[in-house]
Amino acid sequence: MVSRLKVIEQDLVDRRARAEDEGWKGEIEGIDLPLSLLRQKHDEAVRLSGLSRTVHLGMPSTSP
């Protein structure tokens, strides 16, 4: 998932650069929000990928 997010981010960065070159202010504003949200999602995915997938529940006990 992280690698796919990086590909999408690069595409948005390229589109934003072209919009700046062409002077398309509305397009720049339209790209900035998804780019910001994508970067947040990327950071969250990286953080979650470092978490352990195993949950230790301990040994069950029997009541006397």
N, CA, C and O atoms as a Tripos MOL2 file, in Angstrom:
@<TRIPOS>MOLECULE
protein
  256   255    64     0     0
PROTEIN
NO_CHARGES

@<TRIPOS>ATOM
      1 N           0.8140   -1.1850    0.0000 N.3       1 MET1
      2 CA          0.0000    0.0000    0.0000 C.3       1 MET1
      3 C           0.8650    1.2590    0.0000 C.2       1 MET1
      4 O           0.5480    2.2360   -0.6790 O.2       1 MET1
      5 N           1.9470    1.2320    0.7570 N.am      2 VAL2
      6 CA          2.8100    2.4070    0.8700 C.3       2 VAL2
      7 C           3.4250    2.7480   -0.4870 C.2       2 VAL2
      8 O           3.5060    3.9210   -0.8530 O.2       2 VAL2
      9 N           3.8520    1.7470   -1.2190 N.am      3 SER3
     10 CA          4.4680    2.0140   -2.5190 C.3       3 SER3
     11 C           3.4530    2.6070   -3.4950 C.2       3 SER3
     12 O           3.7900    3.4920   -4.2810 O.2       3 SER3
     13 N           2.2290    2.1280   -3.4490 N.am      4 ARG4
     14 CA          1.1790    2.6660   -4.3220 C.3       4 ARG4
     15 C           0.8730    4.1180   -3.9590 C.2       4 ARG4
     16 O           0.6480    4.9380   -4.8490 O.2       4 ARG4
     17 N           0.8620    4.4440   -2.6820 N.am      5 LEU5
     18 CA          0.6280    5.8220   -2.2520 C.3       5 LEU5
     19 C           1.7390    6.7430   -2.7490 C.2       5 LEU5
     20 O           1.4800    7.8930   -3.1030 O.2       5 LEU5
     21 N           2.9690    6.2440   -2.7770 N.am      6 LYS6
     22 CA          4.0870    7.0380   -3.2770 C.3       6 LYS6
     23 C           3.9220    7.3280   -4.7670 C.2       6 LYS6
     24 O           4.2290    8.4300   -5.2200 O.2       6 LYS6
     25 N           3.4390    6.3440   -5.5350 N.am      7 VAL7
     26 CA          3.2100    6.5370   -6.9670 C.3       7 VAL7
     27 C           2.1410    7.6080   -7.1810 C.2       7 VAL7
     28 O           2.2980    8.4930   -8.0220 O.2       7 VAL7
     29 N           1.0660    7.5190   -6.4230 N.am      8 ILE8
     30 CA         -0.0160    8.5000   -6.5440 C.3       8 ILE8
     31 C           0.4790    9.8870   -6.1410 C.2       8 ILE8
     32 O           0.1460   10.8820   -6.7840 O.2       8 ILE8
     33 N           1.2750    9.9490   -5.0750 N.am      9 GLU9
     34 CA          1.8090   11.2320   -4.6230 C.3       9 GLU9
     35 C           2.6780   11.8640   -5.7110 C.2       9 GLU9
     36 O           2.5700   13.0620   -5.9760 O.2       9 GLU9
     37 N           3.5340   11.0650   -6.3370 N.am     10 GLN10
     38 CA          4.4030   11.5980   -7.3840 C.3      10 GLN10
     39 C           3.5840   12.1270   -8.5570 C.2      10 GLN10
     40 O           3.9250   13.1550   -9.1430 O.2      10 GLN10
     41 N           2.5100   11.4290   -8.8970 N.am     11 ASP11
     42 CA          1.6340   11.8890   -9.9700 C.3      11 ASP11
     43 C           1.0190   13.2480   -9.6220 C.2      11 ASP11
     44 O           0.9750   14.1460  -10.4630 O.2      11 ASP11
     45 N           0.5510   13.3930   -8.3930 N.am     12 LEU12
     46 CA         -0.0410   14.6620   -7.9700 C.3      12 LEU12
     47 C           0.9950   15.7840   -7.9540 C.2      12 LEU12
     48 O           0.6950   16.9160   -8.3340 O.2      12 LEU12
     49 N           2.2150   15.4670   -7.5140 N.am     13 VAL13
     50 CA          3.2790   16.4720   -7.4950 C.3      13 VAL13
     51 C           3.5960   16.9200   -8.9210 C.2      13 VAL13
     52 O           3.7820   18.1110   -9.1710 O.2      13 VAL13
     53 N           3.6590   15.9760   -9.8510 N.am     14 ASP14
     54 CA          3.9160   16.3120  -11.2550 C.3      14 ASP14
     55 C           2.7900   17.1730  -11.8310 C.2      14 ASP14
     56 O           3.0390   18.1520  -12.5350 O.2      14 ASP14
     57 N           1.5490   16.7920  -11.5200 N.am     15 ARG15
     58 CA          0.4030   17.5720  -12.0080 C.3      15 ARG15
     59 C           0.4090   18.9820  -11.4280 C.2      15 ARG15
     60 O           0.0780   19.9470  -12.1160 O.2      15 ARG15
     61 N           0.7920   19.0920  -10.1480 N.am     16 ARG16
     62 CA          0.8470   20.4100   -9.5100 C.3      16 ARG16
     63 C           1.9350   21.2690  -10.1430 C.2      16 ARG16
     64 O           1.7270   22.4640  -10.3570 O.2      16 ARG16
     65 N           3.0810   20.6860  -10.4420 N.am     17 ALA17
     66 CA          4.1710   21.4240  -11.0790 C.3      17 ALA17
     67 C           3.7310   21.9420  -12.4500 C.2      17 ALA17
     68 O           4.0180   23.0840  -12.8100 O.2      17 ALA17
     69 N           3.0380   21.1030  -13.2060 N.am     18 ARG18
     70 CA          2.5550   21.5440  -14.5160 C.3      18 ARG18
     71 C           1.5390   22.6730  -14.3520 C.2      18 ARG18
     72 O           1.5500   23.6410  -15.1120 O.2      18 ARG18
     73 N           0.6700   22.5410  -13.3630 N.am     19 ALA19
     74 CA         -0.3320   23.5830  -13.1260 C.3      19 ALA19
     75 C           0.3540   24.9100  -12.7710 C.2      19 ALA19
     76 O          -0.0920   25.9760  -13.1970 O.2      19 ALA19
     77 N           1.4310   24.8420  -11.9950 N.am     20 GLU20
     78 CA          2.1730   26.0590  -11.6670 C.3      20 GLU20
     79 C           2.8040   26.6620  -12.9170 C.2      20 GLU20
     80 O           2.7510   27.8750  -13.1200 O.2      20 GLU20
     81 N           3.4000   25.8120  -13.7550 N.am     21 ASP21
     82 CA          4.0240   26.2870  -14.9970 C.3      21 ASP21
     83 C           3.0070   26.9460  -15.9180 C.2      21 ASP21
     84 O           3.3110   27.9320  -16.5880 O.2      21 ASP21
     85 N           1.8000   26.3950  -15.9460 N.am     22 GLU22
     86 CA          0.7590   26.9110  -16.8360 C.3      22 GLU22
     87 C          -0.0380   28.0640  -16.2140 C.2      22 GLU22
     88 O          -0.8110   28.7310  -16.9010 O.2      22 GLU22
     89 N           0.1560   28.2910  -14.9100 N.am     23 GLY23
     90 CA         -0.5620   29.3640  -14.2300 C.3      23 GLY23
     91 C          -2.0050   29.0250  -13.9060 C.2      23 GLY23
     92 O          -2.8530   29.9140  -13.8250 O.2      23 GLY23
     93 N          -2.2870   27.7460  -13.7200 N.am     24 TRP24
     94 CA         -3.6490   27.2990  -13.4230 C.3      24 TRP24
     95 C          -3.8710   27.3120  -11.9170 C.2      24 TRP24
     96 O          -3.7030   26.2890  -11.2530 O.2      24 TRP24
     97 N          -4.2470   28.4650  -11.3760 N.am     25 LYS25
     98 CA         -4.3830   28.6180   -9.9180 C.3      25 LYS25
     99 C          -5.4740   27.7220   -9.3400 C.2      25 LYS25
    100 O          -5.3000   27.1490   -8.2650 O.2      25 LYS25
    101 N          -6.5870   27.6000  -10.0380 N.am     26 GLY26
    102 CA         -7.6600   26.7340   -9.5430 C.3      26 GLY26
    103 C          -7.2440   25.2810   -9.4920 C.2      26 GLY26
    104 O          -7.6220   24.5580   -8.5700 O.2      26 GLY26
    105 N          -6.4720   24.8480  -10.4680 N.am     27 GLU27
    106 CA         -5.9870   23.4650  -10.4950 C.3      27 GLU27
    107 C          -5.0260   23.2100   -9.3370 C.2      27 GLU27
    108 O          -5.0510   22.1460   -8.7180 O.2      27 GLU27
    109 N          -4.1790   24.1990   -9.0560 N.am     28 ILE28
    110 CA         -3.2320   24.0660   -7.9400 C.3      28 ILE28
    111 C          -3.9950   23.8760   -6.6310 C.2      28 ILE28
    112 O          -3.6750   22.9960   -5.8320 O.2      28 ILE28
    113 N          -5.0020   24.7110   -6.4280 N.am     29 GLU29
    114 CA         -5.8110   24.5940   -5.2070 C.3      29 GLU29
    115 C          -6.5270   23.2560   -5.1640 C.2      29 GLU29
    116 O          -6.6810   22.6670   -4.0950 O.2      29 GLU29
    117 N          -6.9660   22.7730   -6.3170 N.am     30 GLY30
    118 CA         -7.6640   21.4990   -6.3830 C.3      30 GLY30
    119 C          -6.7580   20.3080   -6.1250 C.2      30 GLY30
    120 O          -7.2310   19.2450   -5.7250 O.2      30 GLY30
    121 N          -5.4690   20.4740   -6.3460 N.am     31 ILE31
    122 CA         -4.5040   19.3870   -6.1110 C.3      31 ILE31
    123 C          -3.9750   19.4270   -4.6860 C.2      31 ILE31
    124 O          -3.6660   18.3800   -4.1180 O.2      31 ILE31
    125 N          -3.8670   20.6040   -4.1020 N.am     32 ASP32
    126 CA         -3.2600   20.7360   -2.7750 C.3      32 ASP32
    127 C          -3.9790   19.9220   -1.6970 C.2      32 ASP32
    128 O          -3.3230   19.2660   -0.8870 O.2      32 ASP32
    129 N          -5.2900   19.9530   -1.6740 N.am     33 LEU33
    130 CA         -6.0290   19.2200   -0.6380 C.3      33 LEU33
    131 C          -5.8360   17.7090   -0.7640 C.2      33 LEU33
    132 O          -5.4750   17.0730    0.2260 O.2      33 LEU33
    133 N          -6.0600   17.1040   -1.9350 N.am     34 PRO34
    134 CA         -5.8270   15.6590   -2.0320 C.3      34 PRO34
    135 C          -4.3710   15.2780   -1.7460 C.2      34 PRO34
    136 O          -4.1030   14.2160   -1.1840 O.2      34 PRO34
    137 N          -3.4460   16.1360   -2.1300 N.am     35 LEU35
    138 CA         -2.0350   15.8570   -1.8710 C.3      35 LEU35
    139 C          -1.7530   15.8490   -0.3760 C.2      35 LEU35
    140 O          -1.0260   14.9890    0.1210 O.2      35 LEU35
    141 N          -2.3270   16.8010    0.3320 N.am     36 SER36
    142 CA         -2.1630   16.8540    1.7860 C.3      36 SER36
    143 C          -2.7690   15.6220    2.4550 C.2      36 SER36
    144 O          -2.1500   15.0210    3.3330 O.2      36 SER36
    145 N          -3.9710   15.2510    2.0430 N.am     37 LEU37
    146 CA         -4.6310   14.0690    2.6150 C.3      37 LEU37
    147 C          -3.8820   12.7890    2.2810 C.2      37 LEU37
    148 O          -3.7960   11.8820    3.1090 O.2      37 LEU37
    149 N          -3.3460   12.7140    1.0810 N.am     38 LEU38
    150 CA         -2.5790   11.5420    0.6770 C.3      38 LEU38
    151 C          -1.3230   11.3920    1.5330 C.2      38 LEU38
    152 O          -0.9640   10.2860    1.9380 O.2      38 LEU38
    153 N          -0.6680   12.5070    1.7990 N.am     39 ARG39
    154 CA          0.5450   12.4540    2.6340 C.3      39 ARG39
    155 C           0.2100   12.0180    4.0600 C.2      39 ARG39
    156 O           0.9850   11.2930    4.6850 O.2      39 ARG39
    157 N          -0.9340   12.4520    4.5750 N.am     40 GLN40
    158 CA         -1.3660   12.0010    5.9060 C.3      40 GLN40
    159 C          -1.6280   10.4980    5.8970 C.2      40 GLN40
    160 O          -1.2420    9.7850    6.8230 O.2      40 GLN40
    161 N          -2.2860   10.0270    4.8440 N.am     41 LYS41
    162 CA         -2.5810    8.5950    4.7340 C.3      41 LYS41
    163 C          -1.2850    7.7960    4.6140 C.2      41 LYS41
    164 O          -1.1690    6.7160    5.1930 O.2      41 LYS41
    165 N          -0.3220    8.3120    3.8760 N.am     42 HIS42
    166 CA          0.9720    7.6460    3.7350 C.3      42 HIS42
    167 C           1.6620    7.5340    5.0890 C.2      42 HIS42
    168 O           2.1620    6.4680    5.4500 O.2      42 HIS42
    169 N           1.6890    8.6410    5.8400 N.am     43 ASP43
    170 CA          2.3210    8.6190    7.1640 C.3      43 ASP43
    171 C           1.6390    7.6120    8.0830 C.2      43 ASP43
    172 O           2.3050    6.8960    8.8320 O.2      43 ASP43
    173 N           0.3070    7.5580    8.0230 N.am     44 GLU44
    174 CA         -0.4340    6.6040    8.8510 C.3      44 GLU44
    175 C          -0.1350    5.1620    8.4330 C.2      44 GLU44
    176 O           0.0140    4.2890    9.2890 O.2      44 GLU44
    177 N          -0.0480    4.9130    7.1480 N.am     45 ALA45
    178 CA          0.2380    3.5660    6.6530 C.3      45 ALA45
    179 C           1.6290    3.1230    7.0760 C.2      45 ALA45
    180 O           1.8320    1.9650    7.4400 O.2      45 ALA45
    181 N           2.5910    4.0480    7.0280 N.am     46 VAL46
    182 CA          3.9530    3.7140    7.4700 C.3      46 VAL46
    183 C           3.9510    3.4040    8.9620 C.2      46 VAL46
    184 O           4.5890    2.4490    9.4040 O.2      46 VAL46
    185 N           3.2320    4.2120    9.7320 N.am     47 ARG47
    186 CA          3.1650    3.9940   11.1830 C.3      47 ARG47
    187 C           2.5270    2.6430   11.4980 C.2      47 ARG47
    188 O           3.0230    1.8950   12.3410 O.2      47 ARG47
    189 N           1.4270    2.3390   10.8170 N.am     48 LEU48
    190 CA          0.7220    1.0840   11.0840 C.3      48 LEU48
    191 C           1.5090   -0.1320   10.6090 C.2      48 LEU48
    192 O           1.3780   -1.2130   11.1850 O.2      48 LEU48
    193 N           2.3120    0.0240    9.5820 N.am     49 SER49
    194 CA          3.0820   -1.1180    9.0880 C.3      49 SER49
    195 C           4.1550   -1.5460   10.0890 C.2      49 SER49
    196 O           4.6310   -2.6810   10.0450 O.2      49 SER49
    197 N           4.5340   -0.6400   10.9870 N.am     50 GLY50
    198 CA          5.5350   -0.9670   11.9900 C.3      50 GLY50
    199 C           4.9540   -1.6160   13.2360 C.2      50 GLY50
    200 O           5.7030   -2.0740   14.0990 O.2      50 GLY50
    201 N           3.6300   -1.6610   13.3430 N.am     51 LEU51
    202 CA          3.0020   -2.2610   14.5170 C.3      51 LEU51
    203 C           2.9740   -3.7770   14.4010 C.2      51 LEU51
    204 O           2.9150   -4.3330   13.3040 O.2      51 LEU51
    205 N           3.0160   -4.4140   15.5240 N.am     52 SER52
    206 CA          2.9370   -5.8730   15.5490 C.3      52 SER52
    207 C           1.5270   -6.3250   15.1890 C.2      52 SER52
    208 O           0.5480   -5.6960   15.5920 O.2      52 SER52
    209 N           1.4260   -7.3850   14.4500 N.am     53 ARG53
    210 CA          0.1210   -7.9130   14.0550 C.3      53 ARG53
    211 C          -0.3770   -8.9840   15.0390 C.2      53 ARG53
    212 O          -1.5000   -9.4730   14.9250 O.2      53 ARG53
    213 N           0.4680   -9.3290   15.9880 N.am     54 THR54
    214 CA          0.1160  -10.3580   16.9550 C.3      54 THR54
    215 C          -0.4280   -9.7170   18.2260 C.2      54 THR54
    216 O           0.1450   -8.7590   18.7450 O.2      54 THR54
    217 N          -1.5140  -10.2450   18.7080 N.am     55 VAL55
    218 CA         -2.0910   -9.7680   19.9590 C.3      55 VAL55
    219 C          -1.9100  -10.8630   20.9980 C.2      55 VAL55
    220 O          -2.3640  -11.9910   20.8050 O.2      55 VAL55
    221 N          -1.2490  -10.5340   22.0930 N.am     56 HIS56
    222 CA         -1.0220  -11.4960   23.1680 C.3      56 HIS56
    223 C          -2.1520  -11.3670   24.1810 C.2      56 HIS56
    224 O          -2.3110  -10.3310   24.8270 O.2      56 HIS56
    225 N          -2.9320  -12.4340   24.3070 N.am     57 LEU57
    226 CA         -4.0730  -12.4080   25.2030 C.3      57 LEU57
    227 C          -3.7780  -13.0430   26.5450 C.2      57 LEU57
    228 O          -4.5880  -12.9380   27.4670 O.2      57 LEU57
    229 N          -2.6470  -13.6940   26.6760 N.am     58 GLY58
    230 CA         -2.3000  -14.3470   27.9310 C.3      58 GLY58
    231 C          -2.9580  -15.7250   28.0340 C.2      58 GLY58
    232 O          -3.6760  -16.1550   27.1310 O.2      58 GLY58
    233 N          -2.7040  -16.3930   29.1310 N.am     59 MET59
    234 CA         -3.2780  -17.7170   29.3530 C.3      59 MET59
    235 C          -4.6150  -17.5790   30.0440 C.2      59 MET59
    236 O          -4.7410  -16.8000   30.9900 O.2      59 MET59
    237 N          -5.6110  -18.3090   29.5990 N.am     60 PRO60
    238 CA         -6.8980  -18.2590   30.2840 C.3      60 PRO60
    239 C          -6.7890  -18.9500   31.6510 C.2      60 PRO60
    240 O          -6.0200  -19.8920   31.8410 O.2      60 PRO60
    241 N          -7.5680  -18.4560   32.5630 N.am     61 SER61
    242 CA         -7.5610  -19.0690   33.8880 C.3      61 SER61
    243 C          -8.8980  -19.7600   34.1420 C.2      61 SER61
    244 O          -9.9150  -19.4040   33.5470 O.2      61 SER61
    245 N          -8.8840  -20.7160   35.0040 N.am     62 THR62
    246 CA        -10.1210  -21.3960   35.3670 C.3      62 THR62
    247 C         -10.5340  -20.9230   36.7460 C.2      62 THR62
    248 O          -9.6920  -20.6740   37.6100 O.2      62 THR62
    249 N         -11.8160  -20.8020   36.9420 N.am     63 SER63
    250 CA        -12.2760  -20.3720   38.2470 C.3      63 SER63
    251 C         -12.3840  -21.5860   39.1770 C.2      63 SER63
    252 O         -12.7590  -22.6720   38.7350 O.2      63 SER63
    253 N         -12.0570  -21.4080   40.4570 N.am     64 PRO64
    254 CA        -12.0800  -22.5450   41.4130 C.3      64 PRO64
    255 C         -13.4620  -23.0360   41.7470 C.2      64 PRO64
    256 O         -13.6120  -23.9750   42.5290 O.2      64 PRO64
@<TRIPOS>BOND
     1     1     2 1
     2     2     3 1
     3     3     4 2
     4     3     5 am
     5     5     6 1
     6     6     7 1
     7     7     8 2
     8     7     9 am
     9     9    10 1
    10    10    11 1
    11    11    12 2
    12    11    13 am
    13    13    14 1
    14    14    15 1
    15    15    16 2
    16    15    17 am
    17    17    18 1
    18    18    19 1
    19    19    20 2
    20    19    21 am
    21    21    22 1
    22    22    23 1
    23    23    24 2
    24    23    25 am
    25    25    26 1
    26    26    27 1
    27    27    28 2
    28    27    29 am
    29    29    30 1
    30    30    31 1
    31    31    32 2
    32    31    33 am
    33    33    34 1
    34    34    35 1
    35    35    36 2
    36    35    37 am
    37    37    38 1
    38    38    39 1
    39    39    40 2
    40    39    41 am
    41    41    42 1
    42    42    43 1
    43    43    44 2
    44    43    45 am
    45    45    46 1
    46    46    47 1
    47    47    48 2
    48    47    49 am
    49    49    50 1
    50    50    51 1
    51    51    52 2
    52    51    53 am
    53    53    54 1
    54    54    55 1
    55    55    56 2
    56    55    57 am
    57    57    58 1
    58    58    59 1
    59    59    60 2
    60    59    61 am
    61    61    62 1
    62    62    63 1
    63    63    64 2
    64    63    65 am
    65    65    66 1
    66    66    67 1
    67    67    68 2
    68    67    69 am
    69    69    70 1
    70    70    71 1
    71    71    72 2
    72    71    73 am
    73    73    74 1
    74    74    75 1
    75    75    76 2
    76    75    77 am
    77    77    78 1
    78    78    79 1
    79    79    80 2
    80    79    81 am
    81    81    82 1
    82    82    83 1
    83    83    84 2
    84    83    85 am
    85    85    86 1
    86    86    87 1
    87    87    88 2
    88    87    89 am
    89    89    90 1
    90    90    91 1
    91    91    92 2
    92    91    93 am
    93    93    94 1
    94    94    95 1
    95    95    96 2
    96    95    97 am
    97    97    98 1
    98    98    99 1
    99    99   100 2
   100    99   101 am
   101   101   102 1
   102   102   103 1
   103   103   104 2
   104   103   105 am
   105   105   106 1
   106   106   107 1
   107   107   108 2
   108   107   109 am
   109   109   110 1
   110   110   111 1
   111   111   112 2
   112   111   113 am
   113   113   114 1
   114   114   115 1
   115   115   116 2
   116   115   117 am
   117   117   118 1
   118   118   119 1
   119   119   120 2
   120   119   121 am
   121   121   122 1
   122   122   123 1
   123   123   124 2
   124   123   125 am
   125   125   126 1
   126   126   127 1
   127   127   128 2
   128   127   129 am
   129   129   130 1
   130   130   131 1
   131   131   132 2
   132   131   133 am
   133   133   134 1
   134   134   135 1
   135   135   136 2
   136   135   137 am
   137   137   138 1
   138   138   139 1
   139   139   140 2
   140   139   141 am
   141   141   142 1
   142   142   143 1
   143   143   144 2
   144   143   145 am
   145   145   146 1
   146   146   147 1
   147   147   148 2
   148   147   149 am
   149   149   150 1
   150   150   151 1
   151   151   152 2
   152   151   153 am
   153   153   154 1
   154   154   155 1
   155   155   156 2
   156   155   157 am
   157   157   158 1
   158   158   159 1
   159   159   160 2
   160   159   161 am
   161   161   162 1
   162   162   163 1
   163   163   164 2
   164   163   165 am
   165   165   166 1
   166   166   167 1
   167   167   168 2
   168   167   169 am
   169   169   170 1
   170   170   171 1
   171   171   172 2
   172   171   173 am
   173   173   174 1
   174   174   175 1
   175   175   176 2
   176   175   177 am
   177   177   178 1
   178   178   179 1
   179   179   180 2
   180   179   181 am
   181   181   182 1
   182   182   183 1
   183   183   184 2
   184   183   185 am
   185   185   186 1
   186   186   187 1
   187   187   188 2
   188   187   189 am
   189   189   190 1
   190   190   191 1
   191   191   192 2
   192   191   193 am
   193   193   194 1
   194   194   195 1
   195   195   196 2
   196   195   197 am
   197   197   198 1
   198   198   199 1
   199   199   200 2
   200   199   201 am
   201   201   202 1
   202   202   203 1
   203   203   204 2
   204   203   205 am
   205   205   206 1
   206   206   207 1
   207   207   208 2
   208   207   209 am
   209   209   210 1
   210   210   211 1
   211   211   212 2
   212   211   213 am
   213   213   214 1
   214   214   215 1
   215   215   216 2
   216   215   217 am
   217   217   218 1
   218   218   219 1
   219   219   220 2
   220   219   221 am
   221   221   222 1
   222   222   223 1
   223   223   224 2
   224   223   225 am
   225   225   226 1
   226   226   227 1
   227   227   228 2
   228   227   229 am
   229   229   230 1
   230   230   231 1
   231   231   232 2
   232   231   233 am
   233   233   234 1
   234   234   235 1
   235   235   236 2
   236   235   237 am
   237   237   238 1
   238   238   239 1
   239   239   240 2
   240   239   241 am
   241   241   242 1
   242   242   243 1
   243   243   244 2
   244   243   245 am
   245   245   246 1
   246   246   247 1
   247   247   248 2
   248   247   249 am
   249   249   250 1
   250   250   251 1
   251   251   252 2
   252   251   253 am
   253   253   254 1
   254   254   255 1
   255   255   256 2
@<TRIPOS>SUBSTRUCTURE
     1 MET1         2 RESIDUE 1 A MET
     2 VAL2         6 RESIDUE 1 A VAL
     3 SER3        10 RESIDUE 1 A SER
     4 ARG4        14 RESIDUE 1 A ARG
     5 LEU5        18 RESIDUE 1 A LEU
     6 LYS6        22 RESIDUE 1 A LYS
     7 VAL7        26 RESIDUE 1 A VAL
     8 ILE8        30 RESIDUE 1 A ILE
     9 GLU9        34 RESIDUE 1 A GLU
    10 GLN10       38 RESIDUE 1 A GLN
    11 ASP11       42 RESIDUE 1 A ASP
    12 LEU12       46 RESIDUE 1 A LEU
    13 VAL13       50 RESIDUE 1 A VAL
    14 ASP14       54 RESIDUE 1 A ASP
    15 ARG15       58 RESIDUE 1 A ARG
    16 ARG16       62 RESIDUE 1 A ARG
    17 ALA17       66 RESIDUE 1 A ALA
    18 ARG18       70 RESIDUE 1 A ARG
    19 ALA19       74 RESIDUE 1 A ALA
    20 GLU20       78 RESIDUE 1 A GLU
    21 ASP21       82 RESIDUE 1 A ASP
    22 GLU22       86 RESIDUE 1 A GLU
    23 GLY23       90 RESIDUE 1 A GLY
    24 TRP24       94 RESIDUE 1 A TRP
    25 LYS25       98 RESIDUE 1 A LYS
    26 GLY26      102 RESIDUE 1 A GLY
    27 GLU27      106 RESIDUE 1 A GLU
    28 ILE28      110 RESIDUE 1 A ILE
    29 GLU29      114 RESIDUE 1 A GLU
    30 GLY30      118 RESIDUE 1 A GLY
    31 ILE31      122 RESIDUE 1 A ILE
    32 ASP32      126 RESIDUE 1 A ASP
    33 LEU33      130 RESIDUE 1 A LEU
    34 PRO34      134 RESIDUE 1 A PRO
    35 LEU35      138 RESIDUE 1 A LEU
    36 SER36      142 RESIDUE 1 A SER
    37 LEU37      146 RESIDUE 1 A LEU
    38 LEU38      150 RESIDUE 1 A LEU
    39 ARG39      154 RESIDUE 1 A ARG
    40 GLN40      158 RESIDUE 1 A GLN
    41 LYS41      162 RESIDUE 1 A LYS
    42 HIS42      166 RESIDUE 1 A HIS
    43 ASP43      170 RESIDUE 1 A ASP
    44 GLU44      174 RESIDUE 1 A GLU
    45 ALA45      178 RESIDUE 1 A ALA
    46 VAL46      182 RESIDUE 1 A VAL
    47 ARG47      186 RESIDUE 1 A ARG
    48 LEU48      190 RESIDUE 1 A LEU
    49 SER49      194 RESIDUE 1 A SER
    50 GLY50      198 RESIDUE 1 A GLY
    51 LEU51      202 RESIDUE 1 A LEU
    52 SER52      206 RESIDUE 1 A SER
    53 ARG53      210 RESIDUE 1 A ARG
    54 THR54      214 RESIDUE 1 A THR
    55 VAL55      218 RESIDUE 1 A VAL
    56 HIS56      222 RESIDUE 1 A HIS
    57 LEU57      226 RESIDUE 1 A LEU
    58 GLY58      230 RESIDUE 1 A GLY
    59 MET59      234 RESIDUE 1 A MET
    60 PRO60      238 RESIDUE 1 A PRO
    61 SER61      242 RESIDUE 1 A SER
    62 THR62      246 RESIDUE 1 A THR
    63 SER63      250 RESIDUE 1 A SER
    64 PRO64      254 RESIDUE 1 A PRO
